[in-house]
Amino acid sequence: MIKNIWLILLFGSLAPSCAHSVHLIHTSDFDGAVPYEQGVPVIGEGSQGVILGFVTQSDYVDDAYNNLLNQCDGRVTGITTKYSTELGFMSWTNIVRMEGLCVSSSK
């Protein structure tokens, strides 16, 4: 019986586990917003891997923002930013996802 408990504890500590946590959702101003039908939705994402506290990338938010802007030939309005973390075994991944509405400069 004791042996089974130790095996369960050992397996539980070595098995990879995963969890997901949303930390923050932010919405920018809607200055000069247009109806949704007049724009095109765009999405930009960036991620940062962290293993044992060591960071693999520190400019992932800038990458997500630049990715969002590069998809639009006009201006992006109504940007919503979601910051979340995916937890793993002795590591985690910080994720930023930005969504906005691309309004063409010709409109």
Legacy VTK file of the C-alpha trace (Angstrom):
# vtk DataFile Version 3.0
C-alpha trace
ASCII
DATASET POLYDATA
POINTS 107 float
0.000 0.000 0.000
2.773 2.445 0.954
4.658 1.454 -2.199
1.635 2.375 -4.352
1.335 5.780 -2.710
5.016 6.502 -3.362
4.642 5.452 -6.997
1.627 7.722 -7.425
3.477 10.652 -5.837
6.575 10.005 -7.965
4.568 9.762 -11.171
2.543 12.859 -10.287
5.669 14.922 -9.698
7.381 13.770 -12.898
4.394 13.872 -15.231
4.170 17.040 -17.262
1.356 19.240 -16.151
-0.210 22.199 -17.831
-2.382 25.112 -16.789
-3.477 28.317 -18.444
-4.016 31.664 -16.773
-5.341 34.925 -18.237
-3.776 37.866 -16.416
-5.019 40.959 -18.172
-7.288 42.075 -20.984
-6.894 45.684 -22.094
-8.855 47.637 -24.694
-7.498 50.779 -26.312
-9.565 53.822 -27.046
-11.947 53.785 -29.971
-11.029 57.277 -31.137
-12.111 57.620 -34.743
-13.736 54.199 -34.691
-15.764 53.120 -37.693
-18.482 50.480 -38.035
-17.091 46.945 -37.955
-18.195 46.311 -41.556
-15.872 49.062 -42.832
-12.724 47.428 -41.474
-10.837 44.171 -41.566
-10.032 42.329 -38.309
-6.297 41.771 -37.741
-4.513 39.672 -35.110
-0.919 39.791 -33.870
0.651 37.362 -31.407
3.919 37.094 -29.558
5.245 34.689 -26.950
8.078 34.434 -24.461
9.391 31.095 -23.250
10.728 30.863 -19.709
12.580 27.775 -18.452
13.627 27.710 -14.801
13.381 31.509 -14.738
15.602 32.007 -17.804
13.912 34.083 -20.516
14.308 33.220 -24.199
12.871 36.440 -25.683
12.235 39.840 -24.150
10.618 41.791 -26.996
7.611 39.567 -27.645
5.101 42.382 -26.993
6.781 44.578 -29.618
6.748 41.630 -32.031
2.999 41.153 -31.516
2.323 44.867 -32.041
4.497 45.069 -35.170
2.850 41.921 -36.522
-0.546 43.572 -35.992
0.509 46.800 -37.738
2.179 45.009 -40.661
-1.132 43.401 -41.624
-2.767 46.798 -42.186
-2.149 49.382 -44.905
-4.123 52.033 -43.023
-4.607 52.448 -39.298
-5.573 49.974 -36.605
-8.262 51.012 -34.135
-9.959 49.352 -31.165
-6.965 47.226 -30.208
-7.688 44.587 -27.572
-4.669 43.046 -25.827
-4.838 39.768 -23.900
-1.898 38.749 -21.717
-1.866 35.147 -20.536
0.485 32.438 -19.322
0.637 28.744 -20.131
2.261 26.829 -17.283
4.260 23.664 -17.800
6.669 21.529 -15.823
9.373 23.913 -14.522
8.628 26.302 -17.386
5.972 28.668 -18.656
5.131 30.677 -21.752
3.921 34.270 -21.623
1.572 35.033 -24.524
0.334 38.369 -25.842
-2.501 38.415 -28.382
-3.586 41.715 -29.925
-6.709 42.094 -32.020
-7.815 45.221 -33.812
-9.767 46.593 -36.735
-7.801 47.705 -39.778
-9.317 50.740 -41.443
-7.955 51.344 -44.915
-6.498 54.777 -45.540
-8.536 55.029 -48.764
-11.853 55.069 -46.831
LINES 1 108
107 0 1 2 3 4 5 6 7 8 9 10 11 12 13 14 15 16 17 18 19 20 21 22 23 24 25 26 27 28 29 30 31 32 33 34 35 36 37 38 39 40 41 42 43 44 45 46 47 48 49 50 51 52 53 54 55 56 57 58 59 60 61 62 63 64 65 66 67 68 69 70 71 72 73 74 75 76 77 78 79 80 81 82 83 84 85 86 87 88 89 90 91 92 93 94 95 96 97 98 99 100 101 102 103 104 105 106
